[in-house]
Amino acid sequence: MKPIKLGLRVWIAITAVVSFLTGWAMLAHSGKPAPLSAGVGAGGSPSGSAGGLVLPTLAPIPSLNNAGASASQPQALQPLQVQPVPFNSMPSLSTRGS
């Protein structure tokens, strides 16, 4: 039993090291990601902002003070009502030991 356990541990260690080195080599030889800035056009030549990458923009989020202003009656935010759970509602676990 002991030689099998030792062999299994050695096999796991060797495969872990080989997998790590293989992943490291693949990551080192992979292509570099494209830059996020708008510096290169479609043809690969540097261009200005006209031919670059355009990132979408989002509308600003309305504040809580202005949230009910568009409605006819402003709605006030109500606090969350949490009902307490009675302590005896959960069954107790007991053992028959000493």
N, C-alpha and C positions, 0 to 999 in steps of 0.2 A: 504494500500500500504506500509506503514511504517513497519508493522510486517513482511511482506514478504521480504522486503529489508534487515532487520536486521537478519532474519533467514537465508537468503542466504549468508550474510557475515560471520555469525557464522559457517555455514556449510563449506564454503570455507576455513576458518581458521582452523577448526578441521581436514579436509582432508589434508590440506597442512602439518600440524604438524605430522599427522599419516604417511603420505607418506615419509616425511623426516626421521622420526625415523625408518621406515621399511627399507628404503634404506641404512641407516647407519648400521643397524643390519646385513643386507645382505652383505654389504661390509666388515664388521668386521669379519664375519664368512666365508668369501670366502677363497679359497686356495691362498697360496702365489705364486707369479710368480717365474719361474725358474731363477736362476742367469745367467747372460750373460757370465760370465767367464767360462773357460773350466776346472772346478774343479771336476765335477762329471761325471762318465762314464755312459754307458747305464744300467749297473746293479745296480746303486745306490751307488757304492763304489767309493771313491776318486781315481782318476787316473791322470796320467800325461797328457802331450799334445798329446800323441798318440791316446787316445780314447776320447778326449774331443770334444767340439764344435768348428768347423772350420768356421770362418767368411770369406766370399769372399772379395777379394781386387779388387780395380779398377785401371786401368791404369792411369797414370798421364795425366792431361789435357795439351795439347800443348799450348805454349804461343803464343801470337799474332805475335811476331817476327818470329816464325818458321812456321806459318800457311801457307804461300804461298811458302815456300822453296821447297816443294816436287813437285809443279807444274813447268812447263817449264817457265812461266812468272809469277812473283809475282803480285798478285792483290792488289791494294791499296784500303783501305776502304774509301768509299765515305760518306760524311756527309748527314744526312737526310734533304731533302728539304721539308720544311713546307710552304704551301701556306696560306697566311693570308685570313681570312674570312672577307668579307666586312661587315661593321656594319649595313648597310641598307638592307642586304639580308634577315634578319629575320623579320617577321611581328611583328608590335607593338601591344601590348594589351592595349585597352583603355576601360574605363568605362564611362557610361553616367550619373554618379553621379555628385554631386556638386564640 
